[in-house]
Amino acid sequence: MAEDRMEEQAVIQQESGPELLILTSFYPDVSPRQLFAYWTQPEFLQQWWPPEAEVDLRPGGAYRLSWPSMEWTLRGTYTVVEPEQRLAFTWKWDHELETPVRKVDVTFEPVGDVGTQVTVTQGPYTNSSKDQEERDGHLEGWIYFLKRLHDALA
């Protein structure tokens, strides 16, 4: 049983080239509607991702996620808002001035009546060692936070 639970909480990196990072994770007994809320409503976002969140949820609307104790702020603009289906946004850290803006695309796919699969795609990255190091950092971050999302929904 514990082994099954671990499998349910797995965050899996999908095959892709060095230009994209693609991860999937399955959330049992959670609807796309619930998951979408955890990605878009500050009171739910703060349960698994940033301690502070501001969201203007509409295409062209801005978001601001902050980790005050680390003096980190992530900002961006929503490019796609399709409730319960898809959320896309730009991604830029305030403290990484030289890093280009990335794009993130999150899809919420119902799996019958047993749960929802979330797919996170981030990029683009170049083949440079700096970009690939950033890609590795994003991979590590998404694995950590998508597991926290599992915990928040448990």
Phi and psi in radians as a Rosetta constraint file:
Dihedral C 1 N 2 CA 2 C 2 CIRCULARHARMONIC -1.088 0.35
Dihedral N 2 CA 2 C 2 N 3 CIRCULARHARMONIC -0.624 0.35
Dihedral C 2 N 3 CA 3 C 3 CIRCULARHARMONIC -1.129 0.35
Dihedral N 3 CA 3 C 3 N 4 CIRCULARHARMONIC -0.725 0.35
Dihedral C 3 N 4 CA 4 C 4 CIRCULARHARMONIC -1.079 0.35
Dihedral N 4 CA 4 C 4 N 5 CIRCULARHARMONIC -0.727 0.35
Dihedral C 4 N 5 CA 5 C 5 CIRCULARHARMONIC -1.111 0.35
Dihedral N 5 CA 5 C 5 N 6 CIRCULARHARMONIC -0.700 0.35
Dihedral C 5 N 6 CA 6 C 6 CIRCULARHARMONIC -1.107 0.35
Dihedral N 6 CA 6 C 6 N 7 CIRCULARHARMONIC -0.703 0.35
Dihedral C 6 N 7 CA 7 C 7 CIRCULARHARMONIC -1.095 0.35
Dihedral N 7 CA 7 C 7 N 8 CIRCULARHARMONIC -0.691 0.35
Dihedral C 7 N 8 CA 8 C 8 CIRCULARHARMONIC -1.099 0.35
Dihedral N 8 CA 8 C 8 N 9 CIRCULARHARMONIC -0.545 0.35
Dihedral C 8 N 9 CA 9 C 9 CIRCULARHARMONIC -1.595 0.35
Dihedral N 9 CA 9 C 9 N 10 CIRCULARHARMONIC 0.055 0.35
Dihedral C 9 N 10 CA 10 C 10 CIRCULARHARMONIC -1.125 0.35
Dihedral N 10 CA 10 C 10 N 11 CIRCULARHARMONIC 2.480 0.35
Dihedral C 10 N 11 CA 11 C 11 CIRCULARHARMONIC -1.973 0.35
Dihedral N 11 CA 11 C 11 N 12 CIRCULARHARMONIC 2.097 0.35
Dihedral C 11 N 12 CA 12 C 12 CIRCULARHARMONIC -1.969 0.35
Dihedral N 12 CA 12 C 12 N 13 CIRCULARHARMONIC 2.217 0.35
Dihedral C 12 N 13 CA 13 C 13 CIRCULARHARMONIC -1.414 0.35
Dihedral N 13 CA 13 C 13 N 14 CIRCULARHARMONIC 2.180 0.35
Dihedral C 13 N 14 CA 14 C 14 CIRCULARHARMONIC -1.517 0.35
Dihedral N 14 CA 14 C 14 N 15 CIRCULARHARMONIC 2.705 0.35
Dihedral C 14 N 15 CA 15 C 15 CIRCULARHARMONIC -1.125 0.35
Dihedral N 15 CA 15 C 15 N 16 CIRCULARHARMONIC 2.338 0.35
Dihedral C 15 N 16 CA 16 C 16 CIRCULARHARMONIC -2.837 0.35
Dihedral N 16 CA 16 C 16 N 17 CIRCULARHARMONIC 2.953 0.35
Dihedral C 16 N 17 CA 17 C 17 CIRCULARHARMONIC -1.372 0.35
Dihedral N 17 CA 17 C 17 N 18 CIRCULARHARMONIC 3.131 0.35
Dihedral C 17 N 18 CA 18 C 18 CIRCULARHARMONIC -1.189 0.35
Dihedral N 18 CA 18 C 18 N 19 CIRCULARHARMONIC -0.205 0.35
Dihedral C 18 N 19 CA 19 C 19 CIRCULARHARMONIC -1.426 0.35
Dihedral N 19 CA 19 C 19 N 20 CIRCULARHARMONIC -0.293 0.35
Dihedral C 19 N 20 CA 20 C 20 CIRCULARHARMONIC -2.314 0.35
Dihedral N 20 CA 20 C 20 N 21 CIRCULARHARMONIC 2.683 0.35
Dihedral C 20 N 21 CA 21 C 21 CIRCULARHARMONIC -2.054 0.35
Dihedral N 21 CA 21 C 21 N 22 CIRCULARHARMONIC 2.174 0.35
Dihedral C 21 N 22 CA 22 C 22 CIRCULARHARMONIC -2.253 0.35
Dihedral N 22 CA 22 C 22 N 23 CIRCULARHARMONIC 2.175 0.35
Dihedral C 22 N 23 CA 23 C 23 CIRCULARHARMONIC -2.242 0.35
Dihedral N 23 CA 23 C 23 N 24 CIRCULARHARMONIC 2.550 0.35
Dihedral C 23 N 24 CA 24 C 24 CIRCULARHARMONIC -2.226 0.35
Dihedral N 24 CA 24 C 24 N 25 CIRCULARHARMONIC 2.657 0.35
Dihedral C 24 N 25 CA 25 C 25 CIRCULARHARMONIC -2.645 0.35
Dihedral N 25 CA 25 C 25 N 26 CIRCULARHARMONIC 2.430 0.35
Dihedral C 25 N 26 CA 26 C 26 CIRCULARHARMONIC -1.790 0.35
Dihedral N 26 CA 26 C 26 N 27 CIRCULARHARMONIC 2.325 0.35
Dihedral C 26 N 27 CA 27 C 27 CIRCULARHARMONIC -2.032 0.35
Dihedral N 27 CA 27 C 27 N 28 CIRCULARHARMONIC 1.759 0.35
Dihedral C 27 N 28 CA 28 C 28 CIRCULARHARMONIC -1.224 0.35
Dihedral N 28 CA 28 C 28 N 29 CIRCULARHARMONIC 2.526 0.35
Dihedral C 28 N 29 CA 29 C 29 CIRCULARHARMONIC 1.037 0.35
Dihedral N 29 CA 29 C 29 N 30 CIRCULARHARMONIC 0.451 0.35
Dihedral C 29 N 30 CA 30 C 30 CIRCULARHARMONIC -2.213 0.35
Dihedral N 30 CA 30 C 30 N 31 CIRCULARHARMONIC 2.256 0.35
Dihedral C 30 N 31 CA 31 C 31 CIRCULARHARMONIC -1.449 0.35
Dihedral N 31 CA 31 C 31 N 32 CIRCULARHARMONIC 2.764 0.35
Dihedral C 31 N 32 CA 32 C 32 CIRCULARHARMONIC -0.967 0.35
Dihedral N 32 CA 32 C 32 N 33 CIRCULARHARMONIC -0.618 0.35
Dihedral C 32 N 33 CA 33 C 33 CIRCULARHARMONIC -1.062 0.35
Dihedral N 33 CA 33 C 33 N 34 CIRCULARHARMONIC -0.819 0.35
Dihedral C 33 N 34 CA 34 C 34 CIRCULARHARMONIC -1.094 0.35
Dihedral N 34 CA 34 C 34 N 35 CIRCULARHARMONIC -0.806 0.35
Dihedral C 34 N 35 CA 35 C 35 CIRCULARHARMONIC -1.111 0.35
Dihedral N 35 CA 35 C 35 N 36 CIRCULARHARMONIC -0.738 0.35
Dihedral C 35 N 36 CA 36 C 36 CIRCULARHARMONIC -1.013 0.35
Dihedral N 36 CA 36 C 36 N 37 CIRCULARHARMONIC -0.713 0.35
Dihedral C 36 N 37 CA 37 C 37 CIRCULARHARMONIC -1.080 0.35
Dihedral N 37 CA 37 C 37 N 38 CIRCULARHARMONIC -0.675 0.35
Dihedral C 37 N 38 CA 38 C 38 CIRCULARHARMONIC -1.221 0.35
Dihedral N 38 CA 38 C 38 N 39 CIRCULARHARMONIC -0.322 0.35
Dihedral C 38 N 39 CA 39 C 39 CIRCULARHARMONIC -1.636 0.35
Dihedral N 39 CA 39 C 39 N 40 CIRCULARHARMONIC -0.268 0.35
Dihedral C 39 N 40 CA 40 C 40 CIRCULARHARMONIC -2.215 0.35
Dihedral N 40 CA 40 C 40 N 41 CIRCULARHARMONIC -0.242 0.35
Dihedral C 40 N 41 CA 41 C 41 CIRCULARHARMONIC -1.887 0.35
Dihedral N 41 CA 41 C 41 N 42 CIRCULARHARMONIC 2.132 0.35
Dihedral C 41 N 42 CA 42 C 42 CIRCULARHARMONIC -0.863 0.35
Dihedral N 42 CA 42 C 42 N 43 CIRCULARHARMONIC -0.728 0.35
Dihedral C 42 N 43 CA 43 C 43 CIRCULARHARMONIC -1.119 0.35
Dihedral N 43 CA 43 C 43 N 44 CIRCULARHARMONIC -0.477 0.35
Dihedral C 43 N 44 CA 44 C 44 CIRCULARHARMONIC -1.559 0.35
Dihedral N 44 CA 44 C 44 N 45 CIRCULARHARMONIC -0.718 0.35
Dihedral C 44 N 45 CA 45 C 45 CIRCULARHARMONIC -0.919 0.35
Dihedral N 45 CA 45 C 45 N 46 CIRCULARHARMONIC -0.758 0.35
Dihedral C 45 N 46 CA 46 C 46 CIRCULARHARMONIC -1.204 0.35
Dihedral N 46 CA 46 C 46 N 47 CIRCULARHARMONIC -0.206 0.35
Dihedral C 46 N 47 CA 47 C 47 CIRCULARHARMONIC -1.381 0.35
Dihedral N 47 CA 47 C 47 N 48 CIRCULARHARMONIC -0.324 0.35
Dihedral C 47 N 48 CA 48 C 48 CIRCULARHARMONIC -2.380 0.35
Dihedral N 48 CA 48 C 48 N 49 CIRCULARHARMONIC -0.271 0.35
Dihedral C 48 N 49 CA 49 C 49 CIRCULARHARMONIC -2.160 0.35
Dihedral N 49 CA 49 C 49 N 50 CIRCULARHARMONIC -1.642 0.35
Dihedral C 49 N 50 CA 50 C 50 CIRCULARHARMONIC -1.612 0.35
Dihedral N 50 CA 50 C 50 N 51 CIRCULARHARMONIC 2.684 0.35
Dihedral C 50 N 51 CA 51 C 51 CIRCULARHARMONIC -1.191 0.35
Dihedral N 51 CA 51 C 51 N 52 CIRCULARHARMONIC -0.481 0.35
Dihedral C 51 N 52 CA 52 C 52 CIRCULARHARMONIC -2.273 0.35
Dihedral N 52 CA 52 C 52 N 53 CIRCULARHARMONIC 2.404 0.35
Dihedral C 52 N 53 CA 53 C 53 CIRCULARHARMONIC -2.523 0.35
Dihedral N 53 CA 53 C 53 N 54 CIRCULARHARMONIC 2.370 0.35
Dihedral C 53 N 54 CA 54 C 54 CIRCULARHARMONIC -2.197 0.35
Dihedral N 54 CA 54 C 54 N 55 CIRCULARHARMONIC 2.308 0.35
Dihedral C 54 N 55 CA 55 C 55 CIRCULARHARMONIC -2.383 0.35
Dihedral N 55 CA 55 C 55 N 56 CIRCULARHARMONIC 2.251 0.35
Dihedral C 55 N 56 CA 56 C 56 CIRCULARHARMONIC -2.021 0.35
Dihedral N 56 CA 56 C 56 N 57 CIRCULARHARMONIC 1.511 0.35
Dihedral C 56 N 57 CA 57 C 57 CIRCULARHARMONIC -1.385 0.35
Dihedral N 57 CA 57 C 57 N 58 CIRCULARHARMONIC 1.547 0.35
Dihedral C 57 N 58 CA 58 C 58 CIRCULARHARMONIC -2.890 0.35
Dihedral N 58 CA 58 C 58 N 59 CIRCULARHARMONIC 2.667 0.35
Dihedral C 58 N 59 CA 59 C 59 CIRCULARHARMONIC -0.979 0.35
Dihedral N 59 CA 59 C 59 N 60 CIRCULARHARMONIC 2.222 0.35
Dihedral C 59 N 60 CA 60 C 60 CIRCULARHARMONIC 1.602 0.35
Dihedral N 60 CA 60 C 60 N 61 CIRCULARHARMONIC -0.213 0.35
Dihedral C 60 N 61 CA 61 C 61 CIRCULARHARMONIC -1.348 0.35
Dihedral N 61 CA 61 C 61 N 62 CIRCULARHARMONIC 2.650 0.35
Dihedral C 61 N 62 CA 62 C 62 CIRCULARHARMONIC -1.719 0.35
Dihedral N 62 CA 62 C 62 N 63 CIRCULARHARMONIC 2.727 0.35
Dihedral C 62 N 63 CA 63 C 63 CIRCULARHARMONIC -2.271 0.35
Dihedral N 63 CA 63 C 63 N 64 CIRCULARHARMONIC 2.745 0.35
Dihedral C 63 N 64 CA 64 C 64 CIRCULARHARMONIC -2.513 0.35
Dihedral N 64 CA 64 C 64 N 65 CIRCULARHARMONIC 2.073 0.35
Dihedral C 64 N 65 CA 65 C 65 CIRCULARHARMONIC -2.003 0.35
Dihedral N 65 CA 65 C 65 N 66 CIRCULARHARMONIC 2.283 0.35
Dihedral C 65 N 66 CA 66 C 66 CIRCULARHARMONIC -2.268 0.35
Dihedral N 66 CA 66 C 66 N 67 CIRCULARHARMONIC 2.523 0.35
Dihedral C 66 N 67 CA 67 C 67 CIRCULARHARMONIC -2.116 0.35
Dihedral N 67 CA 67 C 67 N 68 CIRCULARHARMONIC 1.418 0.35
Dihedral C 67 N 68 CA 68 C 68 CIRCULARHARMONIC -0.979 0.35
Dihedral N 68 CA 68 C 68 N 69 CIRCULARHARMONIC -0.660 0.35
Dihedral C 68 N 69 CA 69 C 69 CIRCULARHARMONIC -1.125 0.35
Dihedral N 69 CA 69 C 69 N 70 CIRCULARHARMONIC -0.414 0.35
Dihedral C 69 N 70 CA 70 C 70 CIRCULARHARMONIC -1.800 0.35
Dihedral N 70 CA 70 C 70 N 71 CIRCULARHARMONIC -0.096 0.35
Dihedral C 70 N 71 CA 71 C 71 CIRCULARHARMONIC 1.022 0.35
Dihedral N 71 CA 71 C 71 N 72 CIRCULARHARMONIC 0.738 0.35
Dihedral C 71 N 72 CA 72 C 72 CIRCULARHARMONIC -1.967 0.35
Dihedral N 72 CA 72 C 72 N 73 CIRCULARHARMONIC 2.404 0.35
Dihedral C 72 N 73 CA 73 C 73 CIRCULARHARMONIC -2.395 0.35
Dihedral N 73 CA 73 C 73 N 74 CIRCULARHARMONIC 2.258 0.35
Dihedral C 73 N 74 CA 74 C 74 CIRCULARHARMONIC -1.887 0.35
Dihedral N 74 CA 74 C 74 N 75 CIRCULARHARMONIC 2.251 0.35
Dihedral C 74 N 75 CA 75 C 75 CIRCULARHARMONIC -2.254 0.35
Dihedral N 75 CA 75 C 75 N 76 CIRCULARHARMONIC 2.751 0.35
Dihedral C 75 N 76 CA 76 C 76 CIRCULARHARMONIC -3.100 0.35
Dihedral N 76 CA 76 C 76 N 77 CIRCULARHARMONIC -3.039 0.35
Dihedral C 76 N 77 CA 77 C 77 CIRCULARHARMONIC -2.247 0.35
Dihedral N 77 CA 77 C 77 N 78 CIRCULARHARMONIC 2.402 0.35
Dihedral C 77 N 78 CA 78 C 78 CIRCULARHARMONIC -1.286 0.35
Dihedral N 78 CA 78 C 78 N 79 CIRCULARHARMONIC 2.275 0.35
Dihedral C 78 N 79 CA 79 C 79 CIRCULARHARMONIC -1.845 0.35
Dihedral N 79 CA 79 C 79 N 80 CIRCULARHARMONIC -0.492 0.35
Dihedral C 79 N 80 CA 80 C 80 CIRCULARHARMONIC -2.424 0.35
Dihedral N 80 CA 80 C 80 N 81 CIRCULARHARMONIC 2.268 0.35
Dihedral C 80 N 81 CA 81 C 81 CIRCULARHARMONIC -2.320 0.35
Dihedral N 81 CA 81 C 81 N 82 CIRCULARHARMONIC 1.762 0.35
Dihedral C 81 N 82 CA 82 C 82 CIRCULARHARMONIC -2.127 0.35
Dihedral N 82 CA 82 C 82 N 83 CIRCULARHARMONIC 1.619 0.35
Dihedral C 82 N 83 CA 83 C 83 CIRCULARHARMONIC -0.822 0.35
Dihedral N 83 CA 83 C 83 N 84 CIRCULARHARMONIC 2.328 0.35
Dihedral C 83 N 84 CA 84 C 84 CIRCULARHARMONIC 1.246 0.35
Dihedral N 84 CA 84 C 84 N 85 CIRCULARHARMONIC -0.003 0.35
Dihedral C 84 N 85 CA 85 C 85 CIRCULARHARMONIC -2.180 0.35
Dihedral N 85 CA 85 C 85 N 86 CIRCULARHARMONIC -0.894 0.35
Dihedral C 85 N 86 CA 86 C 86 CIRCULARHARMONIC -2.702 0.35
Dihedral N 86 CA 86 C 86 N 87 CIRCULARHARMONIC 2.514 0.35
Dihedral C 86 N 87 CA 87 C 87 CIRCULARHARMONIC -2.453 0.35
Dihedral N 87 CA 87 C 87 N 88 CIRCULARHARMONIC 2.193 0.35
Dihedral C 87 N 88 CA 88 C 88 CIRCULARHARMONIC -2.266 0.35
Dihedral N 88 CA 88 C 88 N 89 CIRCULARHARMONIC 2.522 0.35
Dihedral C 88 N 89 CA 89 C 89 CIRCULARHARMONIC -2.762 0.35
Dihedral N 89 CA 89 C 89 N 90 CIRCULARHARMONIC 2.780 0.35
Dihedral C 89 N 90 CA 90 C 90 CIRCULARHARMONIC -1.470 0.35
Dihedral N 90 CA 90 C 90 N 91 CIRCULARHARMONIC 2.833 0.35
Dihedral C 90 N 91 CA 91 C 91 CIRCULARHARMONIC -2.468 0.35
Dihedral N 91 CA 91 C 91 N 92 CIRCULARHARMONIC 2.091 0.35
Dihedral C 91 N 92 CA 92 C 92 CIRCULARHARMONIC -2.655 0.35
Dihedral N 92 CA 92 C 92 N 93 CIRCULARHARMONIC 2.189 0.35
Dihedral C 92 N 93 CA 93 C 93 CIRCULARHARMONIC -1.469 0.35
Dihedral N 93 CA 93 C 93 N 94 CIRCULARHARMONIC 2.382 0.35
Dihedral C 93 N 94 CA 94 C 94 CIRCULARHARMONIC -1.090 0.35
Dihedral N 94 CA 94 C 94 N 95 CIRCULARHARMONIC -0.637 0.35
Dihedral C 94 N 95 CA 95 C 95 CIRCULARHARMONIC -1.474 0.35
Dihedral N 95 CA 95 C 95 N 96 CIRCULARHARMONIC -0.006 0.35
Dihedral C 95 N 96 CA 96 C 96 CIRCULARHARMONIC -2.047 0.35
Dihedral N 96 CA 96 C 96 N 97 CIRCULARHARMONIC 1.257 0.35
Dihedral C 96 N 97 CA 97 C 97 CIRCULARHARMONIC -1.082 0.35
Dihedral N 97 CA 97 C 97 N 98 CIRCULARHARMONIC -0.592 0.35
Dihedral C 97 N 98 CA 98 C 98 CIRCULARHARMONIC -1.474 0.35
Dihedral N 98 CA 98 C 98 N 99 CIRCULARHARMONIC -0.174 0.35
Dihedral C 98 N 99 CA 99 C 99 CIRCULARHARMONIC -1.433 0.35
Dihedral N 99 CA 99 C 99 N 100 CIRCULARHARMONIC 2.338 0.35
Dihedral C 99 N 100 CA 100 C 100 CIRCULARHARMONIC -1.207 0.35
Dihedral N 100 CA 100 C 100 N 101 CIRCULARHARMONIC 2.816 0.35
Dihedral C 100 N 101 CA 101 C 101 CIRCULARHARMONIC -1.187 0.35
Dihedral N 101 CA 101 C 101 N 102 CIRCULARHARMONIC 2.330 0.35
Dihedral C 101 N 102 CA 102 C 102 CIRCULARHARMONIC -1.842 0.35
Dihedral N 102 CA 102 C 102 N 103 CIRCULARHARMONIC 2.935 0.35
Dihedral C 102 N 103 CA 103 C 103 CIRCULARHARMONIC -2.081 0.35
Dihedral N 103 CA 103 C 103 N 104 CIRCULARHARMONIC 2.476 0.35
Dihedral C 103 N 104 CA 104 C 104 CIRCULARHARMONIC -2.180 0.35
Dihedral N 104 CA 104 C 104 N 105 CIRCULARHARMONIC 2.373 0.35
Dihedral C 104 N 105 CA 105 C 105 CIRCULARHARMONIC -2.251 0.35
Dihedral N 105 CA 105 C 105 N 106 CIRCULARHARMONIC 2.164 0.35
Dihedral C 105 N 106 CA 106 C 106 CIRCULARHARMONIC -2.089 0.35
Dihedral N 106 CA 106 C 106 N 107 CIRCULARHARMONIC 2.218 0.35
Dihedral C 106 N 107 CA 107 C 107 CIRCULARHARMONIC -2.020 0.35
Dihedral N 107 CA 107 C 107 N 108 CIRCULARHARMONIC 2.599 0.35
Dihedral C 107 N 108 CA 108 C 108 CIRCULARHARMONIC -2.123 0.35
Dihedral N 108 CA 108 C 108 N 109 CIRCULARHARMONIC 1.887 0.35
Dihedral C 108 N 109 CA 109 C 109 CIRCULARHARMONIC -2.015 0.35
Dihedral N 109 CA 109 C 109 N 110 CIRCULARHARMONIC 2.053 0.35
Dihedral C 109 N 110 CA 110 C 110 CIRCULARHARMONIC -1.129 0.35
Dihedral N 110 CA 110 C 110 N 111 CIRCULARHARMONIC 2.472 0.35
Dihedral C 110 N 111 CA 111 C 111 CIRCULARHARMONIC -2.000 0.35
Dihedral N 111 CA 111 C 111 N 112 CIRCULARHARMONIC 1.580 0.35
Dihedral C 111 N 112 CA 112 C 112 CIRCULARHARMONIC 0.927 0.35
Dihedral N 112 CA 112 C 112 N 113 CIRCULARHARMONIC -2.338 0.35
Dihedral C 112 N 113 CA 113 C 113 CIRCULARHARMONIC -1.946 0.35
Dihedral N 113 CA 113 C 113 N 114 CIRCULARHARMONIC 0.407 0.35
Dihedral C 113 N 114 CA 114 C 114 CIRCULARHARMONIC -1.824 0.35
Dihedral N 114 CA 114 C 114 N 115 CIRCULARHARMONIC -0.161 0.35
Dihedral C 114 N 115 CA 115 C 115 CIRCULARHARMONIC 2.732 0.35
Dihedral N 115 CA 115 C 115 N 116 CIRCULARHARMONIC -2.796 0.35
Dihedral C 115 N 116 CA 116 C 116 CIRCULARHARMONIC -2.421 0.35
Dihedral N 116 CA 116 C 116 N 117 CIRCULARHARMONIC 2.391 0.35
Dihedral C 116 N 117 CA 117 C 117 CIRCULARHARMONIC -1.743 0.35
Dihedral N 117 CA 117 C 117 N 118 CIRCULARHARMONIC 2.263 0.35
Dihedral C 117 N 118 CA 118 C 118 CIRCULARHARMONIC -1.846 0.35
Dihedral N 118 CA 118 C 118 N 119 CIRCULARHARMONIC 2.325 0.35
Dihedral C 118 N 119 CA 119 C 119 CIRCULARHARMONIC -2.090 0.35
Dihedral N 119 CA 119 C 119 N 120 CIRCULARHARMONIC 2.200 0.35
Dihedral C 119 N 120 CA 120 C 120 CIRCULARHARMONIC -1.950 0.35
Dihedral N 120 CA 120 C 120 N 121 CIRCULARHARMONIC 2.172 0.35
Dihedral C 120 N 121 CA 121 C 121 CIRCULARHARMONIC -2.088 0.35
Dihedral N 121 CA 121 C 121 N 122 CIRCULARHARMONIC 2.252 0.35
Dihedral C 121 N 122 CA 122 C 122 CIRCULARHARMONIC -2.319 0.35
Dihedral N 122 CA 122 C 122 N 123 CIRCULARHARMONIC 2.532 0.35
Dihedral C 122 N 123 CA 123 C 123 CIRCULARHARMONIC 2.832 0.35
Dihedral N 123 CA 123 C 123 N 124 CIRCULARHARMONIC -2.858 0.35
Dihedral C 123 N 124 CA 124 C 124 CIRCULARHARMONIC -1.446 0.35
Dihedral N 124 CA 124 C 124 N 125 CIRCULARHARMONIC 2.742 0.35
Dihedral C 124 N 125 CA 125 C 125 CIRCULARHARMONIC -2.114 0.35
Dihedral N 125 CA 125 C 125 N 126 CIRCULARHARMONIC 2.661 0.35
Dihedral C 125 N 126 CA 126 C 126 CIRCULARHARMONIC -1.638 0.35
Dihedral N 126 CA 126 C 126 N 127 CIRCULARHARMONIC 3.125 0.35
Dihedral C 126 N 127 CA 127 C 127 CIRCULARHARMONIC -1.432 0.35
Dihedral N 127 CA 127 C 127 N 128 CIRCULARHARMONIC -0.013 0.35
Dihedral C 127 N 128 CA 128 C 128 CIRCULARHARMONIC -1.090 0.35
Dihedral N 128 CA 128 C 128 N 129 CIRCULARHARMONIC 2.639 0.35
Dihedral C 128 N 129 CA 129 C 129 CIRCULARHARMONIC -1.088 0.35
Dihedral N 129 CA 129 C 129 N 130 CIRCULARHARMONIC -0.616 0.35
Dihedral C 129 N 130 CA 130 C 130 CIRCULARHARMONIC -1.115 0.35
Dihedral N 130 CA 130 C 130 N 131 CIRCULARHARMONIC -0.816 0.35
Dihedral C 130 N 131 CA 131 C 131 CIRCULARHARMONIC -1.131 0.35
Dihedral N 131 CA 131 C 131 N 132 CIRCULARHARMONIC -0.702 0.35
Dihedral C 131 N 132 CA 132 C 132 CIRCULARHARMONIC -1.202 0.35
Dihedral N 132 CA 132 C 132 N 133 CIRCULARHARMONIC -0.556 0.35
Dihedral C 132 N 133 CA 133 C 133 CIRCULARHARMONIC -1.170 0.35
Dihedral N 133 CA 133 C 133 N 134 CIRCULARHARMONIC -0.714 0.35
Dihedral C 133 N 134 CA 134 C 134 CIRCULARHARMONIC -1.127 0.35
Dihedral N 134 CA 134 C 134 N 135 CIRCULARHARMONIC -0.732 0.35
Dihedral C 134 N 135 CA 135 C 135 CIRCULARHARMONIC -1.010 0.35
Dihedral N 135 CA 135 C 135 N 136 CIRCULARHARMONIC -0.776 0.35
Dihedral C 135 N 136 CA 136 C 136 CIRCULARHARMONIC -1.079 0.35
Dihedral N 136 CA 136 C 136 N 137 CIRCULARHARMONIC -0.686 0.35
Dihedral C 136 N 137 CA 137 C 137 CIRCULARHARMONIC -1.129 0.35
Dihedral N 137 CA 137 C 137 N 138 CIRCULARHARMONIC -0.691 0.35
Dihedral C 137 N 138 CA 138 C 138 CIRCULARHARMONIC -1.157 0.35
Dihedral N 138 CA 138 C 138 N 139 CIRCULARHARMONIC -0.699 0.35
Dihedral C 138 N 139 CA 139 C 139 CIRCULARHARMONIC -1.014 0.35
Dihedral N 139 CA 139 C 139 N 140 CIRCULARHARMONIC -0.866 0.35
Dihedral C 139 N 140 CA 140 C 140 CIRCULARHARMONIC -1.052 0.35
Dihedral N 140 CA 140 C 140 N 141 CIRCULARHARMONIC -0.763 0.35
Dihedral C 140 N 141 CA 141 C 141 CIRCULARHARMONIC -1.104 0.35
Dihedral N 141 CA 141 C 141 N 142 CIRCULARHARMONIC -0.811 0.35
Dihedral C 141 N 142 CA 142 C 142 CIRCULARHARMONIC -1.108 0.35
Dihedral N 142 CA 142 C 142 N 143 CIRCULARHARMONIC -0.720 0.35
Dihedral C 142 N 143 CA 143 C 143 CIRCULARHARMONIC -1.022 0.35
Dihedral N 143 CA 143 C 143 N 144 CIRCULARHARMONIC -0.818 0.35
Dihedral C 143 N 144 CA 144 C 144 CIRCULARHARMONIC -1.074 0.35
Dihedral N 144 CA 144 C 144 N 145 CIRCULARHARMONIC -0.888 0.35
Dihedral C 144 N 145 CA 145 C 145 CIRCULARHARMONIC -1.309 0.35
Dihedral N 145 CA 145 C 145 N 146 CIRCULARHARMONIC -0.573 0.35
Dihedral C 145 N 146 CA 146 C 146 CIRCULARHARMONIC -1.172 0.35
Dihedral N 146 CA 146 C 146 N 147 CIRCULARHARMONIC -0.548 0.35
Dihedral C 146 N 147 CA 147 C 147 CIRCULARHARMONIC -1.216 0.35
Dihedral N 147 CA 147 C 147 N 148 CIRCULARHARMONIC -0.653 0.35
Dihedral C 147 N 148 CA 148 C 148 CIRCULARHARMONIC -1.108 0.35
Dihedral N 148 CA 148 C 148 N 149 CIRCULARHARMONIC -0.615 0.35
Dihedral C 148 N 149 CA 149 C 149 CIRCULARHARMONIC -1.096 0.35
Dihedral N 149 CA 149 C 149 N 150 CIRCULARHARMONIC -0.733 0.35
Dihedral C 149 N 150 CA 150 C 150 CIRCULARHARMONIC -0.964 0.35
Dihedral N 150 CA 150 C 150 N 151 CIRCULARHARMONIC -0.838 0.35
Dihedral C 150 N 151 CA 151 C 151 CIRCULARHARMONIC -1.078 0.35
Dihedral N 151 CA 151 C 151 N 152 CIRCULARHARMONIC -0.722 0.35
Dihedral C 151 N 152 CA 152 C 152 CIRCULARHARMONIC -1.118 0.35
Dihedral N 152 CA 152 C 152 N 153 CIRCULARHARMONIC -0.546 0.35
Dihedral C 152 N 153 CA 153 C 153 CIRCULARHARMONIC -1.544 0.35
Dihedral N 153 CA 153 C 153 N 154 CIRCULARHARMONIC -0.189 0.35
